[in-house]
Amino acid sequence: MSQMEGARGRAGRLQAALGESPPLIWAFVYFFCLLSGYYVLRPVREAMGASADVQQVFPPAMIAFFARHGVAVGELTLQILFTCTFLIMLVLQPVYGALVSRFPRRVFLPVVYGFFIATLLVFYVVFDSGLPGRGMAFFLWITVFNLFAVAVFWSFMADVFSNAEARKYYGYIGAAGTVGAFLGPFLTRTLVGSVGIANLMLVSAVFLSVCVICLLRLRLWAVRREQERKLVSGELPMGGEVLAGLKLIVREPLLRWLAVMVVFGVGVGTLLYNEQAAIVRRAFTDPAAATAYYATLDLAVNALTLVVQLSLTRLLMSRFGIAPALLIPGFAIIVGFSILAASPLPMLVAVVQVVTRASEFSLAKPARETIYTRVGREWRYKAGAAIDTVVYRGGDLSFVWLHKLLSAFGSQAVFAFGLLVAGGMTFGAWRLLREEARLPSERASANPAGTHAAAS
C-alpha cells in the first residue's frame, strides 16, 4: 500500500509540474526522442569497437599501412578509435564555435540535428552495402553525435528554464530521456536480428526528426523567458571568438573545476569500458550477438537510472541543492573500484559499469547542467560544448592509452589506479561546489551588466 501511495504521490507531483510549466512536455518528448535515437545506435557502436573483424572496423588502406610497419591493428582498436575521435573534436570545435557565434539559435539548432539526420541516411547505405571500414566511420560519427547533440540539448534547456525550475524539473526531464534510453536498446535487441543493422539507421533518423519539431516549439518559451528577465536574446547571433569556449575554461575557475571533474569522470568510465570491451571481444565473435549483449547492459543502466531519477534526483536537488548529486557518484565509484581492485570478476565489472553510468546520468549530469542556468549564453553554448567535446575526448584519449599501459600489469592494477582517478573526480566535484556557491543569484545574473558570467 505504501508503495502504491508513493507512486501516486510521484505521479501527482509530475502532473502538477506539467500544469506549472507547459514547455515541460515538449522537453520530455525532445529528450525522450533524442536518447531513443541514440540508444538505438549505441549497441552498434559498442559492437564495432569490440569487433575482432578488422576488415569490418578499419579501411583496407589503414590495415595495410599498419601491416607494413609490423603492427597488428586489431590489438589497438580502441586506442586508434579514441585517438581519431579526439582529433576530430579538435577540428570540429572551431566549426561549432563559428556556427554558434555567427548564427542565431533558430538557425544553428536545426542545422546541428539536420546534419546528423542526413548522415544517418548515408550510414544506411554504408551498412546495407557492407562497405569495409564502416565500423570505424560509424564509431567516430556516433561519438561526435552523442556529445554535440546532448550538449546542445542541455544548453538549450538552460535557455528555456530558470535555475529554480531546473532544480525542480531536470530530474523529470532526465527520466523522460531514460525511458527513451530504455526503448532504444529494446528496439535494437528486438529488430537487429530480423531487419539488420542498416535499417536501425532509419529508425534513429525518425526519432531525431521529432527532436527538430520539439526544439522549434520550445524556442517560443526560450524567447519569452529572455524577454521577461531582460536576458540577451538567443534569437540574435552570439558573436565573440570562435575559440571563446576554450579560453573561458582556462580563465574561469568554475569552468576549470568543471572540466577537471569531467576529465576524471571520463577516466573512470574509460578504464571500465576498456576492460569490458576485452571481455566482449573474447566472448562474442558475431557482431549481432555483441550488439544484443550491449543492448542488455544499456537496459540495466537505464533501469537503475530511472529508479534514481524518479525517487532521488528531484528530492536531492530541490531540497539540498546540487552538492549531494555531485558527490554521491564519486563515493559510489570509489566503493565499486575498491571491490574490483580486490576481485576483478567479469560480472562485477558489469555491475560497477551499470552503477557508474547510472549515477552519472541520474545525478551528476543533471546537477552540472543546472549551473549553466545561472551563467551567460557564451558559457552555455561555447564553454559547455568545449567541455563536453574537446575536454571530454581529451580525457578519453589520455585514459585509453593509460589503460593500455596498465593492462600489462593485470586488471587489479587497472582498478587500483582507477581508485585514484575516482578520488580526483570527487575532489573536482568538491572544488566545483565551492566555485558554484560564488555565482550570483539568478536575479542578479539576469542583468547582463551585473556580472561577467551573464555577459554574452
Disulfide bonds with the S-S distance in Angstrom:
none
